Amino acid sequence: MGMMNEFKTFAMKGNVVDMAVGIIIGGAFGKIISSVVADVIMPPIGLLLGNVNFSDLAITLKAAVGDVAAVTINYGKFVQTVVDFVIIAFAIFMLVKGMNSMKKKEEAAPAAPPPPSKEETLLTEIRDLLKKK
């Protein structure tokens, strides 16, 4: 029972929930970026390079024989994956940079002075009473 309560406490902490949401959104974001790269960015680049389809680029090490598939090195898919990574890394960099600039603005805002202590309040009242007399 103790371990279950400990796990429940851990799982319900804000950081764990935030991390889970971040992972889910990150996975969806990765799929979007992969689609943008494969379907939007790479086709024009392939067209500029002479109608090259990057997903078809491969080096055949051993040709297909009967029911045995060919052994290939699919470097075109690797190029697409590298472009995916660069775009995702840049997007995350921009996101972190934006968050850091917002943090700096929060830190730059001056903090309100602490309220006076009880002693200071009493001394101020005594001073004011002495001024009246």
C-alpha positions in Angstrom: 0.0 0.0 0.0 2.9 2.4 0.8 4.5 2.0 -2.6 1.1 2.6 -4.4 0.6 5.9 -2.4 4.2 6.9 -3.2 3.7 6.2 -6.9 0.4 8.2 -6.8 2.1 11.1 -5.2 4.9 11.0 -7.8 2.5 10.7 -10.8 0.4 13.6 -9.7 3.2 16.0 -9.3 3.0 19.0 -11.6 6.4 18.3 -13.3 5.5 14.7 -14.2 2.1 15.7 -15.7 3.8 18.6 -17.6 6.4 16.3 -18.9 3.8 13.8 -20.1 1.9 16.5 -21.9 5.2 17.8 -23.5 6.1 14.3 -24.7 2.7 13.8 -26.3 2.7 17.2 -28.0 6.3 16.7 -29.0 5.4 13.4 -30.7 2.6 15.1 -32.7 4.9 18.0 -33.5 7.5 15.6 -34.8 4.9 14.0 -37.1 3.9 17.4 -38.5 7.5 18.3 -39.1 8.2 15.0 -40.8 5.2 15.6 -43.1 6.4 19.1 -43.9 9.8 17.9 -44.8 8.7 14.8 -46.8 5.7 16.4 -48.5 6.5 20.1 -48.8 10.3 20.8 -48.5 12.0 17.8 -50.2 9.9 17.6 -53.4 11.0 21.1 -54.6 14.6 20.3 -53.6 14.3 17.1 -55.5 12.9 19.0 -58.5 15.8 21.5 -58.4 18.2 18.6 -58.4 16.7 17.0 -61.5 13.5 15.3 -60.4 15.1 13.3 -57.6 12.8 11.6 -55.1 14.9 11.4 -51.9 12.9 8.5 -50.5 14.0 6.4 -53.5 17.7 7.1 -53.1 19.5 4.0 -52.1 22.6 1.9 -52.8 21.9 -1.7 -53.6 24.3 -4.0 -51.8 22.7 -7.2 -53.0 19.9 -7.5 -55.6 16.7 -9.2 -54.8 16.7 -12.9 -55.5 13.3 -14.7 -55.7 11.4 -14.0 -52.5 14.4 -12.5 -50.8 14.3 -8.7 -50.8 17.2 -6.6 -51.9 19.7 -5.4 -49.4 20.0 -1.6 -49.6 21.4 1.4 -47.9 18.5 4.0 -48.0 20.5 7.2 -47.7 17.7 9.2 -49.2 15.5 8.5 -46.2 18.5 9.4 -44.0 18.8 12.8 -45.7 15.1 13.4 -45.0 15.5 12.4 -41.4 18.5 14.8 -41.0 16.4 17.6 -42.5 13.6 16.7 -40.0 16.0 16.9 -37.1 17.4 20.2 -38.2 14.0 21.8 -38.5 12.7 20.3 -35.2 15.9 21.4 -33.4 15.6 24.9 -34.8 11.9 25.1 -33.8 12.7 24.0 -30.2 15.6 26.4 -30.1 13.3 29.3 -31.0 10.7 28.1 -28.4 13.3 27.9 -25.7 14.8 31.3 -26.7 11.3 32.8 -26.5 10.7 31.3 -23.1 14.1 32.5 -21.8 13.4 36.0 -22.9 10.0 35.9 -21.1 11.8 34.7 -18.0 14.3 37.5 -18.2 11.5 40.1 -18.4 9.9 38.6 -15.3 13.2 38.7 -13.5 13.8 42.3 -14.6 10.5 43.5 -13.1 11.3 44.9 -9.6 9.9 43.0 -6.7 7.6 44.9 -4.4 9.3 45.9 -1.1 8.4 43.6 1.8 5.8 45.0 4.2 7.2 46.7 7.3 7.7 44.5 10.4 5.6 44.8 13.5 8.4 46.7 15.2 8.7 49.2 12.4 4.9 49.7 12.4 4.9 50.3 16.2 7.8 52.7 16.0 6.1 54.6 13.2 2.9 54.9 15.3 4.9 56.1 18.3 6.8 58.7 16.2 3.5 60.0 14.8 2.0 60.2 18.3 5.1 62.1 19.5 4.8 64.6 16.6 1.2 65.4 17.5 2.1 66.4 21.1 
